[in-house]
Every structure is written in structure tokens, then in C-alpha cells.
Amino acid sequence: MQCGFTLLEMLIAVAIFGVIATIVYSSFNALISRTDTIKSEAAVHEMAANCLNRISRDLQALYVEQPPLYKPPDYDDDPDPYRFAGEMDYTGSKRFSRLGFVSSEHLVMTGQRHYDPEGKTPTRSGLARIRYHVDTYQDKESDSGYALKRGDKPFPYDELHGTTEPEKDPVLCTGITELSFVYLDSAGNEFETWNSEDEGRDYATPRAVQVALKINADGREHSFSTRIVLPVYREPIERVKRQ
């Protein structure tokens, strides 16, 4: 007698193998996809954390001139190089916050030069004017988007003659869908904009800054926020006079 498998048994075996292979492949594919998603989300969170940490460090090293060294400006005075200025502006079709202030957290970049009116190589100042703003960018896949940039110009520089170039500022974070700075005064009131040269603010600086950041990655939006209490600030001028 000859022993062997019938055609029906072979077909059943092939069908069972196919079902098992499909299950294994689907599970493996789901695992790989989930791993890629986790890696992508981890990269976004790391990028956002580095961004917020950089902003926090800059603001915690804020430099503010105090009276009597600081005097309210006259109508024909040049802009105060040490002013704290937060505003809202459109980039492309979206509205973002932008912020400029002076900090001692200057980051020295290779080959970086700053303005020298005598044509000599100046000694670097410990102070720099920091600028945070959102600009359009184009990634490797040629998809347009928004990026958070950080400008860092050490003193002295000629602000009035165009030595600051926002479009050349280094990129901190890509995929930006929202950037907002909210400024808090001593009473906890919140403001969307702030200018320390504004008579309406009585030439004061804020006590704290709240940062909200949203990043789009792989079609998903991730939200991040932090609040920075400023270690130095300028009281309203009228309050200083009363003291």
C-alpha cells in the first residue's frame, strides 16, 4: 500500500498556512508601523522640548534697564536697543506671535560677526538681542510649511541700517501651526502684545510669559506650553516715582 496526502488535505494545509502567514504579517506590519509612529512622536516631543527650553533659558537671562538709567523715550528718540517687544504679525496666511528682547544667553556661531563702526573686530558683548519669529520654509519633500526661528545679534550692532536679517535666522522647530506668547503683568492680567516703550504699559516689562506651541507631524497636531516667570522686570515708571 502507498501512503500520502490527498489533494483535499494539501488544499486544507495550504489554506491554514495562508491564514497563519496573513496574521503574522499583519501583526508584524502593525508593530513596525507603531514603532515608526512612536519614533516620530518622540522626535516631535524632543524638538518641542528643546525649543521651549531654549526660549526659557533666553527669557530667564533677560536684561532690563532700570531707572534712573532707563528714561522714557521722547517722540524723536531712536528705538531703545534694550526694549522688550512682543507683537502679532502675519506670515503667509497665518498669524503668529513674535518676540524680541535682550538676553545674556548669546550663542556664539562659527564665523559670526557683529557690527563694528570702526571696521575692527570687536570684543564680543555678553548681551545679545534675541528674536523669535515664524517664517515659511520648504522641507526635503518640497512641502511648504512654517518654522520657528531664533535670531541672535550680539551688541553692538547697527539696528537702523539693516544688519539684522530675519530670513537668515537659524531654524529651531519645523511644522509649526501655532506660536503664541501671552504676557502677564503684576496683577496676572494677560496681554497678547507688549511693548516696554509703550506709555500705555507705563514703560514696564511683563512679570511672566506664557508660550503655546503647536506642531503638525504626520498629519497629527501636538500641543505644548510652558510659563516662564521673569527673574528681572521693570516696574511701571509712575510706581517707581511714587517710591
C-alpha atoms as a printed R data frame, in Angstrom:
    type eleno elety resid chain resno      x       y      z
1   ATOM     1    CA   MET     A     1  0.000   0.000  0.000
2   ATOM     2    CA   GLN     A     2  1.212   3.511 -0.748
3   ATOM     3    CA   CYS     A     3  0.758   6.282  1.892
4   ATOM     4    CA   GLY     A     4  0.461  10.016  1.102
5   ATOM     5    CA   PHE     A     5 -1.653  13.160  1.298
6   ATOM     6    CA   THR     A     6 -4.788  13.575 -0.642
7   ATOM     7    CA   LEU     A     7 -5.429  16.687 -2.710
8   ATOM     8    CA   LEU     A     8 -8.028  17.839 -0.204
9   ATOM     9    CA   GLU     A     9 -5.562  17.545  2.684
10  ATOM    10    CA   MET     A    10 -2.998  19.553  0.719
11  ATOM    11    CA   LEU     A    11 -5.507  22.284 -0.001
12  ATOM    12    CA   ILE     A    12 -6.521  22.478  3.654
13  ATOM    13    CA   ALA     A    13 -2.857  22.696  4.727
14  ATOM    14    CA   VAL     A    14 -2.166  25.464  2.225
15  ATOM    15    CA   ALA     A    15 -5.237  27.383  3.389
16  ATOM    16    CA   ILE     A    16 -4.212  27.109  7.065
17  ATOM    17    CA   PHE     A    17 -0.679  28.241  6.231
18  ATOM    18    CA   GLY     A    18 -2.068  31.219  4.315
19  ATOM    19    CA   VAL     A    19 -4.251  32.293  7.248
20  ATOM    20    CA   ILE     A    20 -1.351  31.992  9.706
21  ATOM    21    CA   ALA     A    21  1.026  33.868  7.366
22  ATOM    22    CA   THR     A    22 -1.527  36.674  6.925
23  ATOM    23    CA   ILE     A    23 -1.984  37.028 10.693
24  ATOM    24    CA   VAL     A    24  1.778  37.067 11.313
25  ATOM    25    CA   TYR     A    25  2.397  39.584  8.521
26  ATOM    26    CA   SER     A    26 -0.412  41.881  9.710
27  ATOM    27    CA   SER     A    27  0.881  41.787 13.288
28  ATOM    28    CA   PHE     A    28  4.447  42.444 12.168
29  ATOM    29    CA   ASN     A    29  3.358  45.285  9.888
30  ATOM    30    CA   ALA     A    30  1.288  46.856 12.678
31  ATOM    31    CA   LEU     A    31  4.269  46.599 15.034
32  ATOM    32    CA   ILE     A    32  6.589  48.276 12.536
33  ATOM    33    CA   SER     A    33  4.029  50.997 11.839
34  ATOM    34    CA   ARG     A    34  3.516  51.604 15.553
35  ATOM    35    CA   THR     A    35  7.274  51.742 16.122
36  ATOM    36    CA   ASP     A    36  7.633  54.358 13.365
37  ATOM    37    CA   THR     A    37  4.796  56.385 14.906
38  ATOM    38    CA   ILE     A    38  6.408  56.226 18.357
39  ATOM    39    CA   LYS     A    39  9.754  57.323 16.921
40  ATOM    40    CA   SER     A    40  8.084  60.184 15.028
41  ATOM    41    CA   GLU     A    41  6.195  61.369 18.116
42  ATOM    42    CA   ALA     A    42  9.328  61.091 20.246
43  ATOM    43    CA   ALA     A    43 11.219  63.230 17.720
44  ATOM    44    CA   VAL     A    44  8.453  65.875 17.781
45  ATOM    45    CA   HIS     A    45  8.383  65.955 21.576
46  ATOM    46    CA   GLU     A    46 12.161  66.223 21.734
47  ATOM    47    CA   MET     A    47 12.166  69.068 19.196
48  ATOM    48    CA   ALA     A    48  9.423  70.923 21.104
49  ATOM    49    CA   ALA     A    49 11.174  70.386 24.451
50  ATOM    50    CA   ASN     A    50 14.425  71.775 23.052
51  ATOM    51    CA   CYS     A    51 12.511  74.742 21.644
52  ATOM    52    CA   LEU     A    52 10.731  75.615 24.882
53  ATOM    53    CA   ASN     A    53 13.912  75.053 26.877
54  ATOM    54    CA   ARG     A    54 15.791  77.485 24.625
55  ATOM    55    CA   ILE     A    55 13.067  80.124 24.994
56  ATOM    56    CA   SER     A    56 13.015  79.630 28.772
57  ATOM    57    CA   ARG     A    57 16.784  79.985 29.080
58  ATOM    58    CA   ASP     A    58 16.784  83.151 26.986
59  ATOM    59    CA   LEU     A    59 13.983  84.761 28.994
60  ATOM    60    CA   GLN     A    60 15.452  83.725 32.337
61  ATOM    61    CA   ALA     A    61 18.619  85.593 31.329
62  ATOM    62    CA   LEU     A    62 16.608  88.690 30.345
63  ATOM    63    CA   TYR     A    63 18.341  92.058 30.590
64  ATOM    64    CA   VAL     A    64 16.220  95.086 31.518
65  ATOM    65    CA   GLU     A    65 17.443  98.640 32.086
66  ATOM    66    CA   GLN     A    66 16.131 100.131 35.316
67  ATOM    67    CA   PRO     A    67 15.542 103.767 36.314
68  ATOM    68    CA   PRO     A    68 17.349 106.115 36.589
69  ATOM    69    CA   LEU     A    69 19.479 104.536 33.843
70  ATOM    70    CA   TYR     A    70 16.298 103.997 31.846
71  ATOM    71    CA   LYS     A    71 14.335 107.068 30.807
72  ATOM    72    CA   PRO     A    72 11.036 107.059 28.877
73  ATOM    73    CA   PRO     A    73 11.664 107.953 25.220
74  ATOM    74    CA   ASP     A    74 10.793 111.221 23.549
75  ATOM    75    CA   TYR     A    75  8.839 111.142 20.293
76  ATOM    76    CA   ASP     A    76 12.006 111.631 18.159
77  ATOM    77    CA   ASP     A    77 14.296 109.201 20.044
78  ATOM    78    CA   ASP     A    78 15.837 106.174 18.364
79  ATOM    79    CA   PRO     A    79 14.379 102.790 19.352
80  ATOM    80    CA   ASP     A    80 15.624 101.571 22.706
81  ATOM    81    CA   PRO     A    81 18.053  98.702 21.916
82  ATOM    82    CA   TYR     A    82 17.086  97.015 25.208
83  ATOM    83    CA   ARG     A    83 13.331  97.156 24.694
84  ATOM    84    CA   PHE     A    84 11.010  94.197 25.288
85  ATOM    85    CA   ALA     A    85  8.679  93.931 22.297
86  ATOM    86    CA   GLY     A    86  6.034  91.275 21.693
87  ATOM    87    CA   GLU     A    87  3.621  91.616 18.786
88  ATOM    88    CA   MET     A    88  1.361  89.669 16.436
89  ATOM    89    CA   ASP     A    89  2.067  89.513 12.731
90  ATOM    90    CA   TYR     A    90  1.024  87.583  9.618
91  ATOM    91    CA   THR     A    91  3.367  85.108  7.976
92  ATOM    92    CA   GLY     A    92  1.846  83.799  4.794
93  ATOM    93    CA   SER     A    93 -1.828  83.313  5.573
94  ATOM    94    CA   LYS     A    94 -1.412  82.660  9.298
95  ATOM    95    CA   ARG     A    95 -0.997  84.919 12.302
96  ATOM    96    CA   PHE     A    96  1.805  84.219 14.771
97  ATOM    97    CA   SER     A    97  3.419  85.908 17.760
98  ATOM    98    CA   ARG     A    98  6.892  87.356 17.507
99  ATOM    99    CA   LEU     A    99  9.096  88.478 20.372
100 ATOM   100    CA   GLY     A   100 12.287  90.491 20.723
101 ATOM   101    CA   PHE     A   101 14.299  91.208 23.880
102 ATOM   102    CA   VAL     A   102 17.852  91.397 25.202
103 ATOM   103    CA   SER     A   103 19.431  88.458 26.995
104 ATOM   104    CA   SER     A   104 22.841  87.356 28.229
105 ATOM   105    CA   GLU     A   105 22.261  83.917 26.609
106 ATOM   106    CA   HIS     A   106 24.159  84.748 23.427
107 ATOM   107    CA   LEU     A   107 25.039  81.647 21.371
108 ATOM   108    CA   VAL     A   108 28.316  82.062 19.512
109 ATOM   109    CA   MET     A   109 28.091  80.695 15.961
110 ATOM   110    CA   THR     A   110 31.151  79.845 13.853
111 ATOM   111    CA   GLY     A   111 32.215  82.800 11.752
112 ATOM   112    CA   GLN     A   112 29.626  85.097 13.302
113 ATOM   113    CA   ARG     A   113 30.411  88.821 13.199
114 ATOM   114    CA   HIS     A   114 28.560  91.774 14.593
115 ATOM   115    CA   TYR     A   115 28.507  95.420 13.675
116 ATOM   116    CA   ASP     A   116 31.728  97.335 14.224
117 ATOM   117    CA   PRO     A   117 31.504 101.044 13.331
118 ATOM   118    CA   GLU     A   118 35.321 101.379 13.224
119 ATOM   119    CA   GLY     A   119 35.874  98.420 10.910
120 ATOM   120    CA   LYS     A   120 37.739  96.426 13.544
121 ATOM   121    CA   THR     A   121 36.932  93.058 15.069
122 ATOM   122    CA   PRO     A   122 35.165  93.999 18.296
123 ATOM   123    CA   THR     A   123 35.214  92.195 21.600
124 ATOM   124    CA   ARG     A   124 32.026  90.185 21.962
125 ATOM   125    CA   SER     A   125 29.468  91.596 24.314
126 ATOM   126    CA   GLY     A   126 27.766  89.304 26.799
127 ATOM   127    CA   LEU     A   127 24.423  90.742 25.721
128 ATOM   128    CA   ALA     A   128 22.539  89.946 22.539
129 ATOM   129    CA   ARG     A   129 19.210  90.914 21.064
130 ATOM   130    CA   ILE     A   130 17.139  87.743 20.775
131 ATOM   131    CA   ARG     A   131 14.329  87.465 18.248
132 ATOM   132    CA   TYR     A   132 11.743  84.677 17.987
133 ATOM   133    CA   HIS     A   133  9.540  84.613 14.900
134 ATOM   134    CA   VAL     A   134  7.831  82.207 12.499
135 ATOM   135    CA   ASP     A   135  8.796  82.110  8.841
136 ATOM   136    CA   THR     A   136  7.836  79.972  5.843
137 ATOM   137    CA   TYR     A   137 10.138  77.127  4.870
138 ATOM   138    CA   GLN     A   138 10.358  74.268  2.395
139 ATOM   139    CA   ASP     A   139 11.290  70.772  3.541
140 ATOM   140    CA   LYS     A   140 13.029  67.968  1.629
141 ATOM   141    CA   GLU     A   141  9.747  66.773  0.155
142 ATOM   142    CA   SER     A   142  9.123  70.281 -1.229
143 ATOM   143    CA   ASP     A   143  6.116  70.758  1.020
144 ATOM   144    CA   SER     A   144  5.774  74.314  2.265
145 ATOM   145    CA   GLY     A   145  5.239  74.941  5.954
146 ATOM   146    CA   TYR     A   146  6.180  77.162  8.865
147 ATOM   147    CA   ALA     A   147  9.287  77.106 11.027
148 ATOM   148    CA   LEU     A   148 10.178  78.804 14.304
149 ATOM   149    CA   LYS     A   149 13.400  80.794 14.008
150 ATOM   150    CA   ARG     A   150 15.684  82.347 16.604
151 ATOM   151    CA   GLY     A   151 17.722  85.441 15.818
152 ATOM   152    CA   ASP     A   152 20.741  86.254 17.984
153 ATOM   153    CA   LYS     A   153 22.599  89.526 17.364
154 ATOM   154    CA   PRO     A   154 25.315  90.451 19.881
155 ATOM   155    CA   PHE     A   155 25.898  94.061 20.856
156 ATOM   156    CA   PRO     A   156 26.958  96.407 19.424
157 ATOM   157    CA   TYR     A   157 25.113  96.324 16.097
158 ATOM   158    CA   ASP     A   158 23.561  98.910 13.844
159 ATOM   159    CA   GLU     A   159 19.845  98.147 14.056
160 ATOM   160    CA   LEU     A   160 18.883 101.143 11.944
161 ATOM   161    CA   HIS     A   161 20.972 100.142  8.920
162 ATOM   162    CA   GLY     A   162 19.640  96.706  8.176
163 ATOM   163    CA   THR     A   163 22.285  94.450  9.700
164 ATOM   164    CA   THR     A   164 19.627  92.141 11.156
165 ATOM   165    CA   GLU     A   165 18.244  89.683  8.593
166 ATOM   166    CA   PRO     A   166 15.298  87.647  9.926
167 ATOM   167    CA   GLU     A   167 15.197  85.334  6.889
168 ATOM   168    CA   LYS     A   168 18.724  84.111  7.732
169 ATOM   169    CA   ASP     A   169 17.964  83.268 11.347
170 ATOM   170    CA   PRO     A   170 18.580  79.590 12.271
171 ATOM   171    CA   VAL     A   171 15.553  77.262 12.385
172 ATOM   172    CA   LEU     A   172 14.649  75.862 15.807
173 ATOM   173    CA   CYS     A   173 11.479  73.958 15.022
174 ATOM   174    CA   THR     A   174  9.532  72.947 11.890
175 ATOM   175    CA   GLY     A   175  5.912  72.027 11.279
176 ATOM   176    CA   ILE     A   176  4.650  74.991 13.291
177 ATOM   177    CA   THR     A   177  0.891  75.545 13.177
178 ATOM   178    CA   GLU     A   178  0.652  77.898 16.163
179 ATOM   179    CA   LEU     A   179  3.035  80.058 18.178
180 ATOM   180    CA   SER     A   180  1.673  82.442 20.773
181 ATOM   181    CA   PHE     A   181  3.281  84.443 23.547
182 ATOM   182    CA   VAL     A   182  0.981  85.727 26.282
183 ATOM   183    CA   TYR     A   183  2.365  88.403 28.625
184 ATOM   184    CA   LEU     A   184  1.300  88.725 32.259
185 ATOM   185    CA   ASP     A   185  1.595  91.833 34.410
186 ATOM   186    CA   SER     A   186  1.992  92.001 38.201
187 ATOM   187    CA   ALA     A   187 -1.775  91.536 38.691
188 ATOM   188    CA   GLY     A   188 -1.893  88.440 36.484
189 ATOM   189    CA   ASN     A   189 -3.671  90.204 33.617
190 ATOM   190    CA   GLU     A   190 -2.935  88.657 30.220
191 ATOM   191    CA   PHE     A   191 -1.962  90.574 27.090
192 ATOM   192    CA   GLU     A   192 -1.483  89.399 23.523
193 ATOM   193    CA   THR     A   193  1.137  92.078 22.808
194 ATOM   194    CA   TRP     A   194  3.608  94.045 24.918
195 ATOM   195    CA   ASN     A   195  5.973  96.919 24.245
196 ATOM   196    CA   SER     A   196  8.132  98.261 27.064
197 ATOM   197    CA   GLU     A   197  8.348 101.584 25.179
198 ATOM   198    CA   ASP     A   198  4.566 101.976 25.278
199 ATOM   199    CA   GLU     A   199  3.137 104.706 27.508
200 ATOM   200    CA   GLY     A   200  0.015 102.555 27.875
201 ATOM   201    CA   ARG     A   201  2.131  99.947 29.687
202 ATOM   202    CA   ASP     A   202  3.780 102.763 31.669
203 ATOM   203    CA   TYR     A   203  7.136 101.613 30.232
204 ATOM   204    CA   ALA     A   204  7.085  98.443 32.344
205 ATOM   205    CA   THR     A   205  8.098  94.925 31.323
206 ATOM   206    CA   PRO     A   206  5.966  91.823 31.970
207 ATOM   207    CA   ARG     A   207  6.340  89.622 35.031
208 ATOM   208    CA   ALA     A   208  5.834  86.339 33.162
209 ATOM   209    CA   VAL     A   209  5.483  84.962 29.645
210 ATOM   210    CA   GLN     A   210  3.325  82.014 28.656
211 ATOM   211    CA   VAL     A   211  4.325  80.155 25.490
212 ATOM   212    CA   ALA     A   212  1.963  77.957 23.466
213 ATOM   213    CA   LEU     A   213  3.319  75.889 20.602
214 ATOM   214    CA   LYS     A   214  1.575  73.528 18.167
215 ATOM   215    CA   ILE     A   215  3.437  71.255 15.758
216 ATOM   216    CA   ASN     A   216  2.000  69.203 12.915
217 ATOM   217    CA   ALA     A   217  3.740  65.872 12.306
218 ATOM   218    CA   ASP     A   218  2.415  63.100 10.048
219 ATOM   219    CA   GLY     A   219 -0.996  64.730  9.957
220 ATOM   220    CA   ARG     A   220 -1.317  64.934 13.743
221 ATOM   221    CA   GLU     A   221 -1.146  68.156 15.757
222 ATOM   222    CA   HIS     A   222  0.811  68.161 19.013
223 ATOM   223    CA   SER     A   223  0.346  70.912 21.616
224 ATOM   224    CA   PHE     A   224  2.986  72.158 24.063
225 ATOM   225    CA   SER     A   225  3.048  75.041 26.519
226 ATOM   226    CA   THR     A   226  5.065  76.487 29.368
227 ATOM   227    CA   ARG     A   227  5.089  79.574 31.584
228 ATOM   228    CA   ILE     A   228  8.289  81.455 32.353
229 ATOM   229    CA   VAL     A   229  8.411  83.749 35.384
230 ATOM   230    CA   LEU     A   230 10.870  86.528 34.561
231 ATOM   231    CA   PRO     A   231 13.600  86.934 37.185
232 ATOM   232    CA   VAL     A   232 14.054  90.631 36.330
233 ATOM   233    CA   TYR     A   233 11.480  93.188 35.304
234 ATOM   234    CA   ARG     A   234 10.894  96.929 35.264
235 ATOM   235    CA   GLU     A   235  8.120  98.322 37.412
236 ATOM   236    CA   PRO     A   236  5.744 100.888 35.896
237 ATOM   237    CA   ILE     A   237  7.516 104.231 35.860
238 ATOM   238    CA   GLU     A   238  4.772 106.001 37.834
239 ATOM   239    CA   ARG     A   239  5.055 103.404 40.596
240 ATOM   240    CA   VAL     A   240  8.831 103.881 40.690
241 ATOM   241    CA   LYS     A   241  8.373 107.655 41.008
242 ATOM   242    CA   ARG     A   242  5.993 107.220 43.962
243 ATOM   243    CA   GLN     A   243  8.576 105.089 45.729
